[in-house]
Amino acid sequence: MSTSSGMLQDLREKLEPYHAKINHLPLGILVIYFANAWVQTFPLIANTSWLLELNMAQDTVNNYYAFTFIPWSLKPIYAYIMDYLPLSGFRRKPWVPITACVAGGIYLINGYLVRSTRLAFGTVFIQQVAWAFNELLCGAVLMDYAHLDMTNAGNLQSVATAARAFGSLVAALLQLAVYPCHDSTKELSFQTVLLITGLVCIGCGMLFPFIPEPSESRRLQILEAHDNKRTRRDMVRVSLLVFLLEMVLVWISLKSFFDKNVFWPVLGVVTGLAISFAVLLGTNASIEVKDIVDTVVTYKSSILTAVFLFLLNSTPSAVDQLSFFQYDFFPKKCDLVHLSLINYGATMLASLCYGPLANKSKVRWILPAMGVVSGAVSMLTVPFVNTDLPTPTTSPCVHVVGRCFDPLGYRMVTTAMMGFVSQLALVPVEVIATEQTIPEQRLLMYSIFLSLMETGASVREWITAPIVTRLDITYTDWSNLSTLVWIGIGSSVFVSLLTPLFIGAPRAVEDEHSDEEGECDALVNKVKDEEE
């Protein structure tokens, strides 16, 4: 026993320098990140089969995915619930089993009951609410520890994204058993895959002990921020703007599904709920021009950050169409699994590399540089999408500078390159959202940043949908898919080059002479003392 204890103590001492670089973040939170990624990745191919079972048109697919982003855009609501509406005194732990059971139950319902597009929109909305809430639980813990020493924000986001990528990688490995290459007749049906996923998801509710509750000092800070009328009023206005934008997006998404006599009253109720929530957050002061100007001046850097994160995520994209094209091009689903394995492996490697290579670096310059590199690597997709689909009598090849390459081999190489480079461009975005938060309203502001990122992703789908229609991209005609790829690359690179205009120095640098620095040092020492 003493020998084992000594070995464990030696291991902890050796890992201490690395643990300190992530502000002593509880490693259990990485387990939850891993589990969330696993449960969302394992049924991806089954979900594609499910959508095909619903006969969902290509432009409707874009609207569907746009709709799935809406619950993720409502994170300010979840942040408020976590901070100010505890359950039996707990702000985080009870939500883990609740959200896991809801998300897992929807997998079961979709697999065996849902066979209409309209119903699919409803069930996926509920499921994504649960996932978004659960993800923000992890984000809340991440923000608490990031504010102990914001110079390690890159390391924290690096290990968090690596944990997600590792979960996706393990899920893809298990997919090889679901979709064997040697005998496609032994593939599991999408209903069975969704059943397995749902049961595992419900079981993940048992991970609630890994979510730490806020410290006493953090709880006092939450209450003080709530009592600060000025701060609360400003956050209300920002949240209200986000919700008004969400109402427009919901309207765009659902208008075609309802008769006018039903649609407008429902929209009125939803809008009323959004406004009621803003009132609940609490302000009785009238909004004057001077107050609005003061708010803009006070939160200038945060507003610019929010606008940039929205723009960066709202550019058109060919990701959805490319996914269906690959599904059509490679009849063996195990080939798709191999591509997923390569992608997640490259993503995890890039995430692990970011911390040691770029932590404490100027993100405002890293992001545009990696955006350009990512765009250049994404051009390698064009020769692949210009390749004719295989037939029983033909075996097409990918033509690049006069040479002919095997499509699967070519796609494996380009997937590895794109997965690595695109992740190096994604992690800085998460770091920006972390660094630009203010300590007293860290979770709410972080949730607003994430909300606008997800809102941008939703807008991206609605922008892409009419482009897909105009290019006449269908399941039987992919001839114009390369044009959509070029549009996506150009718009993404352009916005990434605007980073220095929107993003300034991180708040940890701006406020380095404030009283918060001393408090952070004290909290770091407290965490170390508790662990010892």
C-alpha positions in Angstrom: 0.0 0.0 0.0 2.8 2.4 1.0 4.7 1.6 -2.2 1.6 2.4 -4.4 1.0 5.6 -2.5 4.7 6.6 -3.0 4.5 5.9 -6.7 1.3 7.9 -7.0 2.9 10.8 -5.1 6.0 10.6 -7.4 3.7 10.7 -10.4 1.8 13.7 -9.1 5.1 15.6 -8.4 6.3 14.9 -12.0 3.0 16.0 -13.5 2.7 19.1 -11.2 4.5 21.5 -13.7 2.1 20.5 -16.5 -0.9 20.7 -14.2 0.1 24.2 -13.1 0.2 25.2 -16.8 -3.6 24.6 -16.9 -4.2 26.4 -13.6 -4.8 23.0 -11.8 -8.0 22.4 -13.8 -9.8 19.3 -12.4 -9.0 16.4 -14.7 -12.5 15.1 -14.3 -13.8 17.9 -16.4 -11.8 16.5 -19.3 -13.6 13.2 -18.8 -16.9 14.9 -19.4 -15.6 16.7 -22.5 -14.4 13.3 -23.7 -17.8 11.7 -23.0 -19.8 14.5 -24.6 -17.7 14.2 -27.8 -18.0 10.4 -27.9 -21.8 10.5 -27.6 -22.2 13.1 -30.3 -19.7 11.5 -32.7 -20.6 7.8 -32.6 -24.0 8.2 -34.3 -23.0 10.7 -37.0 -23.2 8.2 -39.9 -26.4 6.8 -38.4 -27.8 10.4 -38.3 -27.0 10.8 -42.0 -28.9 7.6 -42.8 -31.8 8.8 -40.6 -32.0 12.1 -42.6 -32.0 10.2 -45.9 -34.8 8.0 -44.5 -36.7 11.2 -44.0 -36.1 12.2 -47.7 -34.9 15.6 -46.7 -34.0 17.8 -49.6 -30.5 19.4 -49.8 -31.7 23.0 -49.2 -33.8 21.7 -46.3 -30.7 20.0 -44.9 -29.1 23.4 -44.6 -32.1 24.8 -42.8 -32.2 21.7 -40.5 -28.5 22.2 -39.5 -29.1 25.9 -39.1 -32.0 25.1 -36.7 -29.7 22.8 -34.7 -27.5 25.8 -33.9 -30.3 27.8 -32.3 -30.3 26.0 -28.9 -26.6 26.6 -28.7 -27.2 30.3 -29.3 -29.4 30.5 -26.2 -26.5 30.0 -23.8 -27.1 33.3 -22.0 -30.3 31.7 -20.6 -28.4 28.6 -19.5 -25.7 30.8 -17.9 -28.3 32.8 -16.0 -29.9 29.5 -14.8 -26.6 28.1 -13.6 -25.5 31.2 -11.7 -28.8 32.5 -10.2 -31.3 29.6 -10.1 -29.6 26.8 -8.1 -31.3 23.4 -7.5 -31.3 22.6 -3.8 -28.2 24.8 -3.4 -26.3 23.2 -6.4 -25.6 25.2 -9.5 -24.0 22.6 -11.7 -24.1 18.9 -10.6 -27.8 18.2 -11.0 -27.8 19.4 -14.6 -25.4 16.7 -15.7 -27.9 13.7 -15.3 -30.9 15.9 -16.4 -29.3 16.9 -19.7 -27.9 13.4 -20.3 -31.3 11.8 -19.9 -33.0 14.3 -22.2 -30.4 14.0 -24.9 -30.3 10.2 -24.7 -34.0 9.9 -24.7 -34.2 11.9 -28.0 -31.8 9.5 -29.6 -34.2 6.6 -28.8 -37.2 8.6 -30.0 -35.5 9.6 -33.3 -34.4 6.1 -34.0 -37.8 4.4 -33.6 -40.5 7.0 -33.9 -39.6 10.1 -35.8 -40.2 9.7 -39.6 -41.3 13.2 -40.6 -39.2 16.4 -41.3 -41.3 18.6 -39.1 -41.1 16.3 -36.1 -37.4 15.9 -36.6 -37.0 19.7 -36.3 -38.8 19.5 -32.9 -36.9 16.6 -31.4 -33.5 17.9 -32.5 -34.2 21.3 -30.9 -34.9 19.7 -27.5 -31.8 17.5 -27.8 -29.5 20.3 -28.8 -30.8 22.4 -25.8 -29.6 19.6 -23.5 -26.2 19.3 -25.2 -25.7 23.0 -25.2 -26.5 23.3 -21.5 -24.2 20.4 -20.7 -21.4 21.9 -22.8 -21.7 25.2 -21.0 -21.4 23.4 -17.6 -17.9 22.4 -18.7 -17.3 25.9 -20.0 -18.3 27.4 -16.6 -15.6 25.4 -14.9 -13.1 26.2 -17.6 -13.8 30.0 -17.2 -13.4 29.8 -13.4 -9.9 28.3 -13.8 -8.9 30.5 -16.7 -9.5 33.6 -14.6 -7.0 32.3 -12.0 -4.3 33.1 -14.6 -5.5 34.2 -18.0 -2.0 33.9 -19.5 -2.7 30.1 -19.6 -6.0 30.4 -21.5 -4.3 28.9 -24.6 -3.3 25.8 -22.6 -6.7 25.4 -21.1 -8.5 25.6 -24.4 -5.8 23.3 -25.9 -6.5 20.4 -23.4 -10.2 20.9 -23.6 -10.3 20.7 -27.4 -7.9 17.7 -27.3 -10.2 15.9 -24.9 -13.1 16.5 -27.3 -11.1 15.2 -30.2 -9.9 12.1 -28.3 -13.6 11.3 -27.5 -14.4 11.6 -31.2 -11.4 9.5 -32.1 -12.5 6.7 -29.8 -16.0 6.9 -31.1 -14.7 6.5 -34.7 -12.7 3.5 -33.7 -15.8 1.8 -32.3 -17.6 2.7 -35.6 -15.3 0.2 -37.3 -17.1 -2.5 -35.4 -20.5 -1.1 -36.5 -19.6 -0.7 -40.2 -17.1 -3.6 -41.0 -15.2 -3.3 -44.3 -15.2 -7.0 -45.1 -18.9 -7.6 -45.0 -21.4 -4.7 -45.3 -24.3 -7.0 -44.6 -23.3 -7.1 -41.0 -23.6 -3.3 -40.5 -25.9 -2.3 -37.7 -29.0 -0.4 -38.7 -29.2 3.3 -37.8 -32.0 2.5 -35.3 -29.7 0.1 -33.4 -26.8 2.7 -33.4 -29.1 5.4 -32.1 -30.4 3.0 -29.4 -26.8 2.2 -28.2 -25.9 5.9 -28.3 -29.0 6.8 -26.3 -28.4 4.3 -23.6 -24.7 5.3 -23.3 -25.8 9.0 -23.2 -28.2 8.4 -20.3 -25.4 6.5 -18.5 -23.1 9.6 -18.8 -25.4 11.3 -16.3 -23.4 9.4 -13.7 -20.5 11.6 -14.3 -22.0 14.5 -12.3 -19.3 14.1 -9.5 -16.7 15.3 -11.9 -18.4 18.8 -12.2 -17.1 20.9 -9.3 -19.4 23.5 -7.7 -18.3 27.1 -7.7 -15.9 28.0 -4.8 -17.3 30.2 -2.0 -15.4 33.2 -3.3 -16.9 32.7 -6.8 -20.4 32.3 -5.3 -20.0 35.6 -3.5 -18.7 37.2 -6.7 -21.8 35.9 -8.6 -24.2 37.4 -6.0 -22.3 40.7 -6.0 -22.5 40.9 -9.8 -26.2 40.2 -9.6 -26.6 43.0 -7.1 -24.6 45.5 -9.2 -27.4 47.3 -11.1 -25.2 48.9 -13.7 -23.5 45.6 -14.7 -26.7 43.7 -14.6 -28.5 46.3 -16.7 -25.7 46.2 -19.3 -25.7 42.5 -19.5 -29.5 42.6 -20.0 -29.2 44.8 -23.0 -26.5 42.7 -24.6 -28.6 39.5 -23.9 -31.7 41.1 -25.3 -30.0 42.0 -28.6 -28.9 38.4 -28.9 -32.4 37.1 -28.3 -34.0 39.5 -30.8 -31.5 38.2 -33.4 -32.5 34.7 -32.4 -36.2 35.4 -32.9 -35.4 36.5 -36.5 -33.5 33.3 -37.1 -36.3 31.1 -35.6 -38.8 33.0 -37.8 -36.7 32.3 -40.9 -36.4 28.6 -40.0 -40.0 27.8 -39.0 -42.2 30.1 -41.2 -42.6 27.4 -44.0 -43.9 24.8 -41.5 -46.8 26.8 -40.1 -49.9 28.5 -41.3 -49.9 32.2 -40.8 -52.7 32.0 -38.2 -50.5 29.7 -36.1 -47.0 31.1 -36.9 -47.5 34.7 -35.8 -49.1 34.0 -32.3 -46.4 31.4 -31.6 -43.7 34.0 -32.6 -45.4 36.5 -30.3 -45.3 34.2 -27.3 -41.6 33.3 -27.9 -40.7 36.9 -28.3 -42.6 37.7 -25.1 -40.7 35.0 -23.2 -37.4 36.4 -24.4 -38.3 39.9 -23.3 -39.6 38.5 -20.0 -36.3 36.9 -19.4 -34.5 40.1 -20.0 -36.8 41.8 -17.5 -36.1 39.0 -15.1 -32.4 39.6 -15.3 -33.5 42.9 -13.9 -33.6 46.5 -14.8 -36.3 49.1 -14.1 -34.3 52.0 -15.4 -35.4 53.6 -18.6 -33.0 53.2 -21.5 -31.6 56.6 -22.6 -29.2 57.5 -25.4 -26.6 58.5 -22.9 -26.9 55.1 -21.1 -26.5 53.2 -24.4 -23.4 55.3 -25.3 -21.9 54.6 -21.9 -22.5 50.9 -22.3 -20.9 50.9 -25.7 -17.8 52.7 -24.4 -17.5 50.5 -21.3 -17.8 47.3 -23.3 -16.2 48.4 -26.5 -13.6 45.6 -26.8 -16.3 43.0 -25.8 -18.7 44.3 -28.5 -16.0 44.3 -31.1 -15.1 40.7 -30.1 -18.7 39.6 -30.3 -19.2 41.1 -33.7 -16.0 39.5 -35.0 -16.9 36.0 -33.6 -20.3 36.3 -35.3 -18.9 37.3 -38.6 -16.2 34.6 -38.5 -18.8 31.9 -38.1 -21.4 33.2 -40.5 -19.5 32.8 -43.8 -20.9 30.4 -46.3 -19.6 26.8 -46.1 -19.7 23.6 -48.2 -19.2 21.3 -45.2 -22.7 19.8 -45.2 -22.8 19.2 -49.0 -19.2 17.8 -48.9 -20.3 15.4 -46.2 -23.2 14.1 -48.3 -21.0 14.0 -51.4 -18.5 11.7 -49.5 -21.4 9.6 -48.3 -22.4 9.2 -52.0 -18.8 8.7 -53.3 -17.7 6.0 -50.9 -20.3 3.2 -50.8 -18.5 1.4 -48.0 -19.3 3.2 -44.8 -16.1 1.9 -43.2 -14.2 4.2 -45.6 -16.1 7.1 -44.1 -15.0 5.9 -40.6 -11.4 5.8 -41.7 -11.7 9.4 -42.9 -13.2 10.3 -39.5 -10.4 8.6 -37.7 -7.8 10.5 -39.6 -9.7 13.8 -39.1 -10.1 13.3 -35.3 -6.5 12.1 -34.9 -5.2 15.2 -36.7 -7.5 17.4 -34.7 -6.3 16.0 -31.4 -2.7 16.4 -32.4 -3.2 20.0 -33.4 -5.0 20.7 -30.1 -2.2 19.3 -28.1 0.4 21.2 -30.2 -1.4 24.6 -29.8 -0.7 25.0 -26.1 3.1 24.4 -26.1 3.6 26.3 -29.4 1.2 29.3 -29.1 0.2 29.9 -25.5 0.8 33.5 -24.4 1.2 34.4 -28.1 -0.7 37.2 -29.7 -3.9 35.5 -30.9 -4.9 38.5 -33.0 -2.0 37.6 -35.4 -2.1 33.8 -35.1 -5.7 33.6 -36.2 -5.4 35.4 -39.6 -2.2 33.6 -40.3 -3.7 30.2 -39.7 -6.9 31.3 -41.5 -4.9 31.9 -44.7 -3.0 28.6 -44.3 -6.3 26.8 -43.7 -7.8 28.3 -46.8 -4.9 27.3 -48.9 -5.1 23.7 -47.6 -8.9 23.6 -48.2 -8.2 24.2 -51.9 -7.1 20.6 -52.1 -10.8 19.7 -51.8 -11.6 21.1 -55.2 -10.0 18.3 -57.3 -11.8 15.7 -55.2 -15.3 17.2 -55.6 -14.7 17.6 -59.4 -14.2 13.8 -59.7 -17.1 11.8 -61.2 -18.9 9.4 -58.9 -17.8 5.8 -59.2 -20.1 3.3 -61.0 -20.1 -0.5 -61.1 -18.1 -0.3 -64.3 -15.8 2.7 -63.7 -13.2 3.6 -61.1 -12.5 7.3 -61.3 -9.4 9.0 -60.1 -8.6 12.5 -58.7 -6.7 14.6 -61.3 -4.1 17.0 -59.8 -1.6 18.8 -62.0 -1.8 16.1 -64.7 -1.5 13.2 -62.3 -4.1 10.6 -61.3 -4.6 9.7 -57.6 -6.8 7.1 -55.9 -9.8 9.0 -54.5 -9.7 7.3 -51.0 -6.0 7.7 -50.6 -6.1 11.4 -51.8 -9.0 12.1 -49.4 -7.2 10.5 -46.5 -4.1 12.7 -47.0 -6.1 15.9 -47.5 -8.3 15.1 -44.6 -5.3 14.8 -42.3 -3.9 18.1 -43.6 -7.2 20.0 -43.3 -8.0 18.5 -39.9 -4.6 19.6 -38.4 -4.6 23.1 -39.9 -8.2 23.9 -39.4 -7.9 23.0 -35.7 -5.0 25.3 -35.3 -7.3 28.0 -36.7 -10.2 27.0 -34.4 -8.4 27.0 -31.0 -7.4 30.7 -31.2 -11.1 31.5 -31.6 -11.9 29.7 -28.3 -9.0 31.5 -26.7 -10.3 34.9 -27.8 -13.7 34.1 -26.3 -12.0 33.3 -23.1 -9.5 36.2 -22.9 -12.1 38.9 -23.6 -14.4 38.1 -20.7 -14.7 40.3 -17.6 -14.1 38.5 -14.2 -17.4 39.5 -12.4 -19.6 38.4 -15.3 -17.3 35.8 -16.8 -19.8 33.0 -17.5 -22.6 35.3 -18.9 -20.2 37.1 -21.1 -18.5 33.9 -22.2 -22.0 32.4 -23.0 -22.8 35.5 -25.0 -19.6 35.1 -27.1 -20.4 31.4 -27.6 -24.0 32.3 -28.4 -23.0 34.7 -31.1 -20.6 32.1 -32.5 -23.4 29.6 -32.7 -25.8 32.2 -34.1 -23.2 32.9 -36.8 -23.0 29.2 -37.6 -26.8 29.2 -37.9 -26.8 32.2 -40.2 -24.1 30.5 -42.2 -26.5 27.6 -43.0 -29.2 30.0 -44.0 -26.8 32.0 -46.2 -25.6 28.7 -47.7 -29.1 27.3 -48.4 -30.1 29.8 -51.2 -26.6 29.5 -52.7 -27.1 25.7 -52.9 -30.4 26.2 -54.6 -29.0 28.7 -57.0 -26.1 26.4 -57.9 -28.7 23.6 -58.3 -26.7 21.2 -56.1 -28.7 18.0 -55.5 -28.2 14.4 -54.5 -27.9 13.5 -58.2 -26.0 16.5 -59.4 -22.8 17.7 -57.7 -21.3 19.5 -60.7 -21.3 22.9 -59.0 -20.1 21.8 -55.6 -16.6 23.1 -56.3 -18.1 26.6 -56.8 -19.6 26.4 -53.3 -16.2 25.3 -51.9 -14.5 28.3 -53.5 -17.1 30.7 -52.0 -16.6 29.2 -48.6 -12.8 29.4 -48.7 -12.8 33.0 -50.0 -15.2 34.4 -47.5 -13.6 32.6 -44.5 -10.1 33.8 -45.3 -11.4 37.4 -45.9 -13.0 37.6 -42.4 -10.0 36.0 -40.7 -7.8 38.7 -42.1 -9.9 41.3 -40.2 -8.9 39.9 -36.8 -6.4 42.7 -35.9 -9.1 45.3 -36.6 -11.6 43.8 -34.1 -9.5 42.0 -31.4 -7.3 44.0 -29.0 -5.1 42.9 -26.1 -6.6 40.3 -23.7 -8.3 41.7 -20.6 -5.7 40.0 -18.5 -3.2 42.3 -20.0 -5.4 45.4 -20.0 -6.2 45.0 -16.3 -2.8 43.8 -15.1 -2.6 46.6 -12.5 -6.1 46.0 -11.1 -6.9 44.5 -7.8 -8.0 41.3 -9.6 -4.4 40.3 -10.1 -3.9 39.9 -6.3 -7.1 38.0 -5.9 -6.2 35.6 -8.7 -2.8 34.9 -7.1 -4.5 34.2 -3.8 -7.0 31.8 -5.5 -4.2 29.9 -7.3 -2.3 29.4 -4.0 -5.6 28.3 -2.4 -6.1 25.7 -5.1 -2.6 24.4 -4.6 -3.0 24.2 -0.8 -6.3 22.3 -1.1 -4.7 19.7 -3.4 -1.8 19.2 -1.1 
